[in-house]
Amino acid sequence: MLKISLTIALKFAILICQYDHLIGFVMETIEIKIQVPREILKNIPDISKYTYEKFVLGLYLDEEISTGKAARMLNMPQDKFLEFCGKNNIPYFRSTPEEIQTEIQIMVGL
């Protein structure tokens, strides 16, 4: 096993990023250590980046954070985050067929 230290947070320079409204915004950070088999790393060039991206996607999927917050955490505009979700097979609309049918019925009734 290879021990890997991952900082699950953004660096200050990334937090400032391209959004003027984020200037001065600082997140508290924690460090998480995990152990993974060495052979897993052979096809992943940047394990820290890969793990952080999957962590943020997991928070988004679990509805712990919004698309806007996920995009900021990954230092990308929201439209790029939605493209990133698509590349990772994560649908933007996550409604069930029943929920969609209910919404259609509501709209038809208007």
Backbone hydrogen bonds in HBPLUS format (Angstrom, degrees):
<---DONOR---> <-ACCEPTOR-->    atom                        ^
c    i                          cat <-CA-CA->   ^        H-A-AA   ^      H-
h    n   atom  resd res      DA  || num        DHA   H-A  angle D-A-AA Bond
n    s   type  num  typ     dist DA aas  dist angle  dist       angle   num
A0002-LEU N   A0036-VAL O   3.17 MM  34  5.89 177.7  2.17 159.9 159.2     1
A0036-VAL N   A0002-LEU O   3.43 MM  34  5.89 165.6  2.45 155.6 154.7     2
A0004-ILE N   A0034-ILE O   3.20 MM  30  5.85 172.4  2.21 176.8 175.3     3
A0034-ILE N   A0004-ILE O   3.32 MM  30  5.85 164.2  2.35 165.1 167.1     4
A0006-LEU N   A0032-ILE O   3.17 MM  26  5.64 160.7  2.21 155.8 161.3     5
A0032-ILE N   A0006-LEU O   3.11 MM  26  5.64 161.5  2.14 175.1 174.0     6
A0014-ILE N   A0011-LYS O   2.96 MM   3  5.38 126.1  2.26 108.9 122.6     7
A0015-LEU N   A0011-LYS O   3.06 MM   4  6.42 151.5  2.15 152.3 161.2     8
A0015-LEU N   A0012-PHE O   3.06 MM   3  5.03 116.7  2.48  94.2 110.0     9
A0016-ILE N   A0012-PHE O   3.18 MM   4  6.52 147.9  2.29 152.6 159.7    10
A0017-CYS N   A0013-ALA O   3.45 MM   4  6.59 160.8  2.49 139.1 143.4    11
A0022-LEU N   A0019-TYR O   3.00 MM   3  5.56 163.5  2.03 117.9 123.2    12
A0023-ILE N   A0020-ASP O   3.23 MM   3  5.78 170.8  2.24 118.0 120.8    13
A0025-PHE N   A0022-LEU O   2.80 MM   3  5.21 161.3  1.83 142.3 142.6    14
A0040-ILE N   A0037-PRO O   3.09 MM   3  5.73 150.7  2.18 117.5 125.3    15
A0041-LEU N   A0038-ARG O   3.01 MM   3  5.62 143.9  2.15 115.7 124.6    16
A0042-LYS N   A0039-GLU O   3.44 MM   3  5.61 159.3  2.48 103.5 109.0    17
A0044-ILE N   A0041-LEU O   3.14 MM   3  5.17 163.4  2.17 109.2 114.3    18
A0050-TYR N   A0046-ASP O   2.98 MM   4  6.16 171.3  1.98 159.6 162.5    19
A0051-THR N   A0047-ILE O   2.87 MM   4  5.89 165.5  1.89 147.5 151.6    20
A0052-TYR N   A0048-SER O   2.96 MM   4  6.07 159.7  2.00 146.3 152.4    21
A0053-GLU N   A0049-LYS O   2.89 MM   4  6.09 166.5  1.91 156.7 160.0    22
A0054-LYS N   A0050-TYR O   3.03 MM   4  6.27 163.0  2.06 149.9 154.5    23
A0055-PHE N   A0051-THR O   2.88 MM   4  6.02 148.6  1.98 144.5 153.9    24
A0056-VAL N   A0052-TYR O   2.95 MM   4  6.25 161.6  1.98 155.3 158.5    25
A0057-LEU N   A0053-GLU O   2.92 MM   4  6.16 163.6  1.95 151.3 156.3    26
A0058-GLY N   A0054-LYS O   2.87 MM   4  5.99 150.4  1.96 141.5 149.7    27
A0059-LEU N   A0055-PHE O   3.00 MM   4  6.35 153.8  2.07 148.0 154.6    28
A0060-TYR N   A0056-VAL O   2.96 MM   4  6.24 156.6  2.01 150.5 157.1    29
A0061-LEU N   A0057-LEU O   2.82 MM   4  6.06 163.8  1.85 152.4 156.8    30
A0062-ASP N   A0058-GLY O   2.93 MM   4  6.07 151.3  2.01 146.4 154.0    31
A0064-GLU N   A0059-LEU O   2.84 MM   5  5.12 161.9  1.87 165.3 160.9    32
A0063-GLU N   A0060-TYR O   2.95 MM   3  4.96 155.7  2.01 106.1 112.3    33
A0070-ALA N   A0066-SER O   2.94 MM   4  6.11 163.4  1.97 148.5 153.7    34
A0071-ALA N   A0067-THR O   2.87 MM   4  6.00 159.0  1.91 147.6 153.5    35
A0072-ARG N   A0068-GLY O   2.98 MM   4  6.25 159.0  2.02 147.2 152.8    36
A0073-MET N   A0069-LYS O   2.84 MM   4  6.07 159.2  1.88 152.1 158.1    37
A0074-LEU N   A0070-ALA O   3.02 MM   4  6.25 140.2  2.18 143.3 153.7    38
A0074-LEU N   A0071-ALA O   3.18 MM   3  5.15 126.7  2.48  93.4 107.0    39
A0076-MET N   A0071-ALA O   2.94 MM   5  5.19 165.6  1.96 143.1 147.2    40
A0075-ASN N   A0072-ARG O   3.02 MM   3  4.80 158.8  2.06 100.6 106.5    41
A0080-LYS N   A0077-PRO O   3.06 MM   3  5.33 123.2  2.40 102.6 116.8    42
A0081-PHE N   A0077-PRO O   3.00 MM   4  6.37 146.3  2.11 148.4 159.0    43
A0082-LEU N   A0078-GLN O   3.01 MM   4  6.35 153.3  2.08 150.0 156.2    44
A0083-GLU N   A0079-ASP O   3.13 MM   4  6.43 149.5  2.23 138.0 145.9    45
A0084-PHE N   A0080-LYS O   2.83 MM   4  6.06 153.1  1.90 144.1 152.2    46
A0085-CYS N   A0081-PHE O   2.80 MM   4  6.15 149.4  1.89 149.4 157.7    47
A0086-GLY N   A0082-LEU O   3.09 MM   4  6.37 158.4  2.14 142.7 147.7    48
A0087-LYS N   A0083-GLU O   2.94 MM   4  6.30 153.7  2.01 150.1 157.4    49
A0088-ASN N   A0084-PHE O   3.10 MM   4  6.32 128.5  2.37 136.6 149.9    50
A0088-ASN N   A0085-CYS O   2.95 MM   3  5.04 134.6  2.16  98.6 112.2    51
A0090-ILE N   A0085-CYS O   2.81 MM   5  4.85 167.1  1.83 140.3 140.0    52
A0089-ASN N   A0086-GLY O   3.05 MM   3  4.94 157.7  2.10 109.4 109.1    53
A0099-GLU N   A0096-THR O   3.06 MM   3  5.15 116.1  2.49  98.8 114.0    54
A0100-ILE N   A0096-THR O   3.00 MM   4  6.33 159.0  2.05 157.2 163.1    55
A0101-GLN N   A0097-PRO O   2.93 MM   4  6.14 160.6  1.97 147.8 153.0    56
A0102-THR N   A0098-GLU O   2.96 MM   4  6.19 158.2  2.01 148.0 153.6    57
A0103-GLU N   A0099-GLU O   3.01 MM   4  6.24 158.8  2.05 146.4 151.8    58
A0104-ILE N   A0100-ILE O   2.91 MM   4  6.19 154.3  1.98 151.0 158.4    59
A0105-GLN N   A0101-GLN O   2.95 MM   4  6.20 160.3  1.99 150.8 155.9    60
A0106-ILE N   A0102-THR O   2.96 MM   4  6.23 152.2  2.04 146.9 154.7    61
A0107-MET N   A0103-GLU O   2.94 MM   4  6.18 159.1  1.99 147.9 153.2    62
A0108-VAL N   A0104-ILE O   2.85 MM   4  6.05 158.8  1.89 154.2 160.1    63
A0109-GLY N   A0105-GLN O   3.02 MM   4  6.11 147.2  2.13 139.1 147.7    64
A0110-LEU N   A0107-MET O   3.16 MM   3  5.27 153.0  2.24 100.7 108.9    65
